[in-house]
Amino acid sequence: MKKSKYVALLLTAATVMSSFSACGDEKTGANADGEVITLRILENDTAKKEGYLDELLNAFNEAYKDQGIVAVDANMDEYSNLAENGPYGYGPDVIYQANDKLMTYAEDKHILALNPEDYECAEYIPEQAWDAFKINIDGEVYTCGIPVNIQEPMLFYREDKMPENWETEWDDDGNGVADFFENWNDLYAYSKYLRDTDTSANRNGQYGFMASFNNLYLNGEFILSYGGYVFGKDENGTWNAQDVGFAQGDAAAGLMGLRQMAALMNEGCIDDTITTTRYEKIADGTFFCAVSTPDTYSLFIEKLALTYENEGLSADEALVKAQENLKMIELPSKMPADGDLTKDSSQMSDSDWVDTVVMGGVNGYGISSYTKHREACVEFVNFATSYEMIQNRHDMLGIAPAREDVAEASEDGISDIIYNSLAEGRIYLMPSIKAVDQIWTPMHTLMGDVAKDPFRKNSGETEKYLSQEDMQAALEAVSKEVYDAIFTLAN
């Protein structure tokens, strides 16, 4: 039954696209009965805030003004639940989301299966990006989303806040890249230096690396670099949710490293505080560097430009200076094999390091299975994933586009770097199955609790994670909690 439903959806999409292509360059009027078709588009909050969604809608509506198709903002929260809203007719027609969320919807038949070959962008998107939107139903593989951009946690910093002596004191190998951007031990060391030399009245004036540690996605390297994983795979390469891998390998050592880094931060690392303040704190120099995703680049630029304006520059001058000084790079590529960030990197050999593996994802468009206007939705997604619109999205938001032709034309080099990391296994894509919904709350809770540990003593509480054994036990408990949520409690 499941398979037949997906085949029907796939055939519907293929039939729709065949009718479009049969007309050559002439657009098929999806409003053959004379009615104006209104498509509700759900985009992410950053795209709305920075004006990209308005630009996309305006461009589409201008192009289709004589076809009776109008696209509008769905005017819903970006994390609105299609499964709850769709069946009652007030969900979006087209939804932009990360692969794990879209494929959760796909597993429950809330979005349509698509034929990638019917989309102009298909030939320019690498197979790894398509894989994030594939689902296996009774041995048949279906694609349920169109990739737009590839995500991974990135490091944001101000170049004009680099230490003046970094070339002599923080570049031991003389390769022109600061050591604290290459390995986590030097990032720890420089962060500690900033804390130790903070002369502000409340000692809250300068921090090094900053992140909200209650976020698995942004801090997955403390698990994934050490042999931990989300779910295993079976012999066919299909995700196996029965194999929950957070406690595997040396993941406990990795979390001990997270605890060490948290001790150099403030208590904002326990919850979402750093996530919400990172833009302004990078801008005003309080944070040396912070972790975020490429699609938030414009938010950092906005805050930094405002800082320069407040220092006396004109709006145009401030923007230019912000674009010159704000840097976005990958996280340091080496982590200590034993998880101990406090070791002197100059005393470590190659065997003392492991490659950093971060959690990533692919954001893209899906089409609601509840839409009454499938043909028009396909037209919209084709338009939204065109070269011009993906280029605009890149320019306005700083995304790493999934379209290789747009990535190659970009001068920032970030897209190529992310592509290489994905191909070389340094980005672990979120599993595209419904069961992934159950990992976030338990792991976020544990990671936030680990980050709280360095602050417990000062508040009269007992520290909980003093040894790797303590951490291992906690990871095993969380893995069981995830398993139970997926299988035992669900039944």
C-alpha positions as CSV (number, residue, x, y, z in Angstrom):
1,M,0.0,0.0,0.0
2,K,2.8,2.4,0.9
3,K,4.6,1.6,-2.3
4,S,1.6,2.1,-4.5
5,K,0.9,5.5,-3.0
6,Y,4.4,6.7,-3.7
7,V,4.3,5.3,-7.2
8,A,1.0,7.3,-7.7
9,L,2.6,10.4,-6.5
10,L,5.7,10.0,-8.6
11,L,3.5,9.3,-11.7
12,T,1.4,12.4,-11.0
13,A,4.5,14.6,-10.8
14,A,5.9,13.1,-14.0
15,T,2.6,13.6,-15.8
16,V,2.5,17.2,-14.7
17,M,5.9,17.9,-16.0
18,S,5.2,16.1,-19.3
19,S,2.3,18.5,-19.9
20,F,4.5,21.5,-19.2
21,S,7.4,20.3,-21.5
22,A,4.9,19.5,-24.3
23,C,4.3,23.2,-24.7
24,G,7.9,24.1,-25.4
25,D,8.7,27.6,-24.0
26,E,5.0,28.5,-23.6
27,K,3.9,28.2,-19.9
28,T,0.9,26.0,-19.4
29,G,-1.9,27.9,-17.7
30,A,-2.4,26.0,-14.5
31,N,-5.6,28.1,-14.1
32,A,-7.4,26.6,-17.1
33,D,-10.8,27.2,-15.4
34,G,-10.0,31.0,-15.2
35,E,-9.4,31.0,-11.4
36,V,-6.3,32.6,-9.9
37,I,-4.1,30.0,-8.3
38,T,-2.5,31.1,-5.0
39,L,0.5,29.2,-3.8
40,R,1.4,29.5,-0.1
41,I,5.2,29.4,0.3
42,L,6.9,28.5,3.6
43,E,10.5,29.8,3.8
44,N,12.9,30.1,6.7
45,D,12.9,33.1,8.9
46,T,16.3,34.3,7.7
47,A,15.1,34.5,4.1
48,K,12.1,36.4,5.3
49,K,14.0,38.8,7.5
50,E,16.6,39.6,5.0
51,G,14.1,40.2,2.2
52,Y,15.0,37.2,0.0
53,L,11.5,35.7,0.2
54,D,10.0,39.0,-1.0
55,E,12.4,39.1,-3.9
56,L,11.6,35.5,-4.9
57,L,7.9,36.1,-4.7
58,N,8.0,39.3,-6.6
59,A,10.2,37.8,-9.4
60,F,7.9,34.7,-9.7
61,N,4.7,36.7,-9.7
62,E,6.1,39.0,-12.4
63,A,7.1,36.1,-14.5
64,Y,3.7,34.4,-14.1
65,K,1.4,37.4,-14.0
66,D,-0.3,36.4,-17.2
67,Q,-0.7,32.8,-16.1
68,G,-3.0,33.3,-13.2
69,I,-0.5,32.0,-10.6
70,V,0.4,34.0,-7.6
71,A,2.8,33.0,-4.9
72,V,2.5,34.4,-1.3
73,D,4.2,34.1,2.0
74,A,2.5,31.3,3.9
75,N,2.8,33.6,6.9
76,M,3.7,30.7,9.3
77,D,6.6,29.9,11.6
78,E,9.4,28.2,9.7
79,Y,9.0,25.1,11.9
80,S,5.2,24.8,11.5
81,N,4.1,21.2,11.4
82,L,2.9,20.2,7.9
83,A,1.7,16.9,9.4
84,E,-0.7,18.8,11.6
85,N,-1.6,21.6,9.3
86,G,-1.7,20.0,5.9
87,P,-4.7,17.6,6.3
88,Y,-6.9,20.5,7.4
89,G,-6.0,22.6,4.4
90,Y,-4.1,25.4,6.1
91,G,-0.5,24.2,5.5
92,P,1.8,25.6,2.8
93,D,1.8,24.3,-0.7
94,V,5.6,24.5,-1.0
95,I,7.9,24.2,2.0
96,Y,11.6,24.9,2.4
97,Q,13.3,22.9,5.2
98,A,16.3,20.8,6.1
99,N,16.5,17.3,4.8
100,D,15.8,15.6,8.1
101,K,12.5,17.5,8.5
102,L,11.4,17.1,4.9
103,M,12.1,13.4,4.9
104,T,10.2,13.0,8.1
105,Y,7.2,14.4,6.2
106,A,8.0,12.1,3.3
107,E,8.0,9.0,5.4
108,D,4.4,9.8,6.5
109,K,3.4,10.8,2.9
110,H,2.9,14.5,3.7
111,I,5.1,15.6,0.7
112,L,5.1,14.4,-2.9
113,A,7.7,12.1,-4.5
114,L,9.4,14.0,-7.3
115,N,11.2,13.2,-10.5
116,P,14.6,15.1,-10.4
117,E,15.0,14.8,-14.1
118,D,12.0,17.1,-14.5
119,Y,13.9,20.0,-12.8
120,E,16.3,22.2,-14.7
121,C,18.7,22.3,-11.7
122,A,19.1,18.5,-11.6
123,E,22.2,18.2,-13.7
124,Y,24.1,20.8,-11.6
125,I,23.5,19.2,-8.2
126,P,25.9,16.5,-6.8
127,E,24.6,13.1,-6.0
128,Q,25.4,13.6,-2.3
129,A,22.9,16.4,-2.1
130,W,20.2,14.3,-3.8
131,D,20.9,11.4,-1.5
132,A,19.7,13.5,1.5
133,F,16.2,13.6,-0.1
134,K,15.9,9.9,-1.0
135,I,13.7,7.4,0.7
136,N,13.5,3.6,0.3
137,I,10.0,2.2,0.2
138,D,9.7,-1.5,-0.2
139,G,13.0,-1.7,-2.1
140,E,12.1,1.3,-4.4
141,V,14.0,4.6,-4.0
142,Y,12.1,7.9,-4.3
143,T,13.3,11.5,-4.2
144,C,11.1,13.9,-2.2
145,G,13.0,17.2,-2.2
146,I,15.0,19.5,-4.4
147,P,18.3,20.5,-2.9
148,V,19.0,24.3,-2.5
149,N,22.0,24.7,-0.2
150,I,24.4,22.6,1.8
151,Q,24.8,23.4,5.5
152,E,27.5,22.8,8.0
153,P,28.6,24.6,11.2
154,M,31.1,27.4,10.3
155,L,33.3,29.7,12.4
156,F,32.6,33.4,12.1
157,Y,35.1,36.0,13.3
158,R,36.3,39.6,12.7
159,E,39.7,39.8,10.9
160,D,40.4,43.1,12.5
161,K,40.2,41.4,15.9
162,M,43.0,38.9,15.1
163,P,45.9,39.2,17.6
164,E,48.6,41.5,16.2
165,N,51.2,38.8,17.0
166,W,49.4,35.9,15.5
167,E,52.0,35.3,12.8
168,T,54.8,35.0,15.3
169,E,53.0,33.5,18.3
170,W,50.1,31.5,16.8
171,D,51.4,30.1,13.6
172,D,54.0,27.5,14.6
173,D,54.1,25.8,11.2
174,G,54.4,29.2,9.3
175,N,51.8,28.3,6.8
176,G,50.0,31.6,7.0
177,V,47.0,30.2,8.9
178,A,46.6,30.8,12.6
179,D,47.0,27.6,14.6
180,F,43.7,28.2,16.4
181,F,41.9,27.9,13.1
182,E,43.6,24.6,12.3
183,N,43.3,22.6,15.5
184,W,41.1,22.6,18.6
185,N,43.9,22.6,21.2
186,D,45.2,25.9,20.0
187,L,41.6,27.2,19.7
188,Y,41.3,26.2,23.4
189,A,44.6,27.8,24.2
190,Y,43.8,31.1,22.6
191,S,40.4,31.2,24.2
192,K,42.0,30.6,27.6
193,Y,44.5,33.4,26.9
194,L,41.6,35.8,26.2
195,R,39.9,34.8,29.4
196,D,43.1,35.1,31.5
197,T,43.9,38.6,30.1
198,D,40.3,39.9,30.4
199,T,40.7,43.2,32.4
200,S,37.0,44.3,32.2
201,A,35.3,45.1,35.6
202,N,33.2,41.9,35.6
203,R,35.6,39.8,33.5
204,N,33.0,39.4,30.8
205,G,34.6,41.6,28.2
206,Q,36.5,39.1,26.0
207,Y,35.9,35.4,25.1
208,G,37.4,33.1,22.5
209,F,35.4,30.4,20.8
210,M,31.7,30.6,21.8
211,A,28.8,28.3,21.1
212,S,25.5,27.2,22.7
213,F,26.4,23.6,23.5
214,N,22.8,22.5,24.0
215,N,22.7,22.0,20.2
216,L,23.8,18.7,18.7
217,Y,23.7,20.0,15.1
218,L,26.1,22.9,15.7
219,N,28.4,20.9,18.1
220,G,28.2,17.4,16.6
221,E,31.9,17.3,16.2
222,F,32.4,16.4,19.8
223,I,30.5,13.1,19.1
224,L,31.1,12.4,15.4
225,S,34.9,13.0,15.3
226,Y,35.3,10.3,17.9
227,G,33.4,7.4,16.3
228,G,30.0,8.2,17.6
229,Y,27.1,8.4,15.1
230,V,23.3,8.9,15.0
231,F,22.1,5.7,13.4
232,G,23.9,2.9,11.7
233,K,23.0,1.4,8.3
234,D,22.0,-2.1,7.3
235,E,23.7,-4.1,4.5
236,N,21.7,-2.2,1.9
237,G,22.9,1.1,3.1
238,T,19.5,2.0,4.6
239,W,19.4,3.8,7.9
240,N,18.9,1.5,10.8
241,A,17.2,3.3,13.7
242,Q,17.7,0.3,16.0
243,D,21.4,1.1,16.0
244,V,21.7,4.3,18.0
245,G,25.4,5.2,18.1
246,F,25.9,8.2,20.4
247,A,27.9,6.0,22.9
248,Q,30.0,4.3,20.3
249,G,33.8,4.7,19.7
250,D,35.4,7.3,21.9
251,A,32.4,9.7,22.0
252,A,32.8,10.0,25.7
253,A,36.2,11.5,25.3
254,G,34.8,14.0,22.8
255,L,32.2,15.2,25.3
256,M,34.9,15.6,27.9
257,G,36.5,18.0,25.5
258,L,33.2,19.9,25.2
259,R,33.2,20.2,29.0
260,Q,36.7,21.7,28.9
261,M,35.7,24.3,26.3
262,A,32.5,25.2,28.2
263,A,34.7,26.2,31.2
264,L,36.2,29.0,29.1
265,M,32.8,30.4,28.2
266,N,29.9,31.9,30.3
267,E,26.7,30.2,31.3
268,G,25.2,31.2,28.0
269,C,26.7,28.1,26.6
270,I,24.2,26.0,28.6
271,D,21.2,27.2,26.7
272,D,20.3,29.3,23.6
273,T,21.8,32.5,24.9
274,I,25.0,32.5,22.8
275,T,23.0,31.5,19.7
276,T,20.8,34.5,20.1
277,T,23.6,37.0,21.0
278,R,26.4,35.8,18.7
279,Y,25.7,38.3,16.0
280,E,26.0,41.4,18.2
281,K,28.8,39.9,20.3
282,I,31.0,39.2,17.3
283,A,30.2,42.7,16.1
284,D,31.2,44.4,19.3
285,G,34.3,42.3,19.8
286,T,33.1,40.5,23.0
287,F,33.3,37.1,21.2
288,F,36.4,36.4,19.1
289,C,34.6,33.7,17.1
290,A,31.3,31.9,17.2
291,V,29.7,29.0,15.4
292,S,26.8,29.3,13.1
293,T,25.6,28.2,9.6
294,P,26.4,29.8,6.2
295,D,22.8,31.1,5.7
296,T,23.2,33.4,8.8
297,Y,26.1,35.2,7.2
298,S,23.9,38.2,6.4
299,L,22.9,38.6,10.0
300,F,26.5,38.9,11.1
301,I,27.2,41.4,8.4
302,E,24.1,43.5,9.4
303,K,25.3,43.7,13.0
304,L,28.9,44.4,12.2
305,A,28.0,47.2,9.7
306,L,25.8,48.8,12.4
307,T,28.8,48.7,14.8
308,Y,31.0,50.5,12.2
309,E,28.2,53.1,11.6
310,N,28.1,53.8,15.3
311,E,31.8,54.4,15.2
312,G,31.3,57.2,12.7
313,L,31.3,55.6,9.2
314,S,28.6,56.2,6.6
315,A,26.2,53.4,5.9
316,D,28.0,52.5,2.6
317,E,31.4,52.7,4.2
318,A,30.3,50.6,7.2
319,L,28.9,47.9,4.9
320,V,32.1,47.7,2.8
321,K,34.2,47.5,6.0
322,A,32.0,44.8,7.4
323,Q,32.2,42.7,4.3
324,E,36.0,43.1,4.3
325,N,36.4,42.1,8.0
326,L,33.8,39.4,8.6
327,K,35.2,36.0,7.8
328,M,33.5,32.6,7.6
329,I,35.6,29.5,7.7
330,E,35.2,25.8,8.6
331,L,35.8,24.6,12.1
332,P,39.4,23.6,12.9
333,S,40.1,20.3,11.1
334,K,42.0,18.5,13.9
335,M,40.7,17.4,17.3
336,P,42.8,15.6,20.0
337,A,42.4,11.9,19.8
338,D,42.0,11.6,23.6
339,G,39.6,14.5,23.8
340,D,42.0,16.6,26.0
341,L,42.0,20.1,24.7
342,T,44.4,21.4,27.3
343,K,47.5,19.6,25.8
344,D,50.2,21.7,24.2
345,S,49.8,21.2,20.4
346,S,53.5,21.6,19.9
347,Q,54.1,18.4,21.9
348,M,51.6,16.4,19.9
349,S,52.4,14.1,16.9
350,D,50.1,13.2,13.9
351,S,48.8,10.1,15.7
352,D,47.5,12.3,18.5
353,W,44.9,13.9,16.3
354,V,41.6,12.8,14.7
355,D,39.9,14.5,11.8
356,T,37.0,16.8,12.8
357,V,33.7,15.5,11.5
358,V,30.8,17.9,11.8
359,M,27.0,17.4,11.5
360,G,25.6,18.9,8.3
361,G,22.5,18.9,6.2
362,V,20.9,19.9,2.9
363,N,18.1,22.4,2.8
364,G,15.6,22.2,0.0
365,Y,12.1,22.5,-1.3
366,G,9.3,20.0,-0.9
367,I,5.8,20.0,-2.3
368,S,2.9,19.3,0.1
369,S,0.9,16.3,-0.8
370,Y,-2.2,18.3,0.3
371,T,-1.8,21.0,-2.3
372,K,-4.6,21.4,-4.8
373,H,-2.2,22.9,-7.3
374,R,0.6,20.4,-7.9
375,E,1.4,21.7,-11.4
376,A,1.8,25.2,-10.3
377,C,4.0,24.1,-7.3
378,V,6.3,22.3,-9.7
379,E,6.6,25.5,-11.7
380,F,7.4,27.5,-8.6
381,V,10.1,25.1,-7.4
382,N,11.7,25.1,-10.8
383,F,11.7,28.9,-10.8
384,A,13.0,29.1,-7.2
385,T,15.9,26.6,-8.0
386,S,16.9,28.4,-11.2
387,Y,20.4,29.7,-11.6
388,E,19.3,33.3,-11.1
389,M,17.3,32.8,-7.9
390,I,19.9,30.5,-6.3
391,Q,22.6,33.1,-7.2
392,N,20.4,35.8,-5.6
393,R,20.0,33.6,-2.5
394,H,23.7,33.2,-2.3
395,D,24.4,36.9,-2.7
396,M,21.8,38.0,-0.1
397,L,22.1,35.2,2.5
398,G,25.6,33.8,2.0
399,I,24.4,30.2,1.5
400,A,26.6,27.4,0.0
401,P,24.5,26.6,-3.0
402,A,23.8,23.0,-4.0
403,R,23.9,24.0,-7.7
404,E,27.5,23.5,-8.7
405,D,27.3,26.1,-11.5
406,V,26.4,28.8,-9.0
407,A,29.0,27.5,-6.6
408,E,31.7,27.7,-9.2
409,A,30.8,31.2,-10.1
410,S,31.1,32.3,-6.5
411,E,34.2,34.2,-5.5
412,D,34.1,33.4,-1.8
413,G,35.4,29.8,-2.2
414,I,33.2,28.6,0.6
415,S,31.0,26.5,-1.5
416,D,34.0,24.6,-2.9
417,I,35.3,24.0,0.6
418,I,32.0,22.6,1.8
419,Y,31.7,20.4,-1.3
420,N,35.1,18.9,-0.7
421,S,34.4,18.3,3.0
422,L,31.1,16.6,2.1
423,A,32.9,14.4,-0.5
424,E,35.7,13.5,1.9
425,G,33.4,12.5,4.7
426,R,34.1,15.4,7.0
427,I,30.4,16.3,7.0
428,Y,28.0,13.8,8.5
429,L,24.6,14.5,6.9
430,M,21.6,14.2,9.2
431,P,19.8,10.9,8.6
432,S,16.8,11.4,6.4
433,I,14.3,9.3,8.4
434,K,11.5,10.0,10.7
435,A,13.3,8.5,13.7
436,V,15.8,11.4,13.7
437,D,13.0,13.5,15.4
438,Q,13.7,11.6,18.6
439,I,17.4,12.4,18.9
440,W,17.3,16.1,19.4
441,T,15.7,16.6,22.8
442,P,17.7,13.9,24.7
443,M,21.0,14.9,23.1
444,H,20.4,18.6,23.5
445,T,19.5,18.1,27.2
446,L,22.7,16.0,27.8
447,M,25.0,18.4,26.0
448,G,23.6,21.4,27.8
449,D,24.0,19.5,31.1
450,V,27.6,18.7,30.3
451,A,28.2,22.3,29.5
452,K,26.7,23.3,32.9
453,D,29.1,21.1,34.8
454,P,32.0,23.6,35.1
455,F,29.6,26.1,36.6
456,R,28.1,23.8,39.2
457,K,30.7,24.1,41.9
458,N,30.4,27.9,42.1
459,S,26.7,27.5,42.7
460,G,27.0,24.9,45.4
461,E,26.0,22.0,43.1
462,T,27.8,18.7,42.7
463,E,29.6,18.2,39.4
464,K,28.2,15.2,37.4
465,Y,30.8,14.4,34.7
466,L,34.2,14.1,36.3
467,S,35.4,11.1,34.3
468,Q,35.1,9.6,30.9
469,E,33.2,6.7,32.6
470,D,30.6,9.2,33.8
471,M,30.3,10.5,30.3
472,Q,30.0,7.0,28.8
473,A,27.2,6.1,31.2
474,A,25.4,9.3,30.2
475,L,25.7,8.6,26.5
476,E,24.5,5.0,26.9
477,A,21.5,6.3,28.8
478,V,20.7,8.8,26.1
479,S,21.1,6.2,23.4
480,K,18.6,3.9,25.2
481,E,16.2,6.9,25.7
482,V,16.3,7.5,21.9
483,Y,15.7,3.9,21.1
484,D,12.8,3.6,23.6
485,A,11.2,6.8,22.1
486,I,11.4,5.3,18.6
487,F,10.3,1.7,19.4
488,T,9.3,0.9,22.9
489,L,7.2,4.0,23.9
490,A,5.8,4.4,20.4
491,N,4.2,1.0,20.7
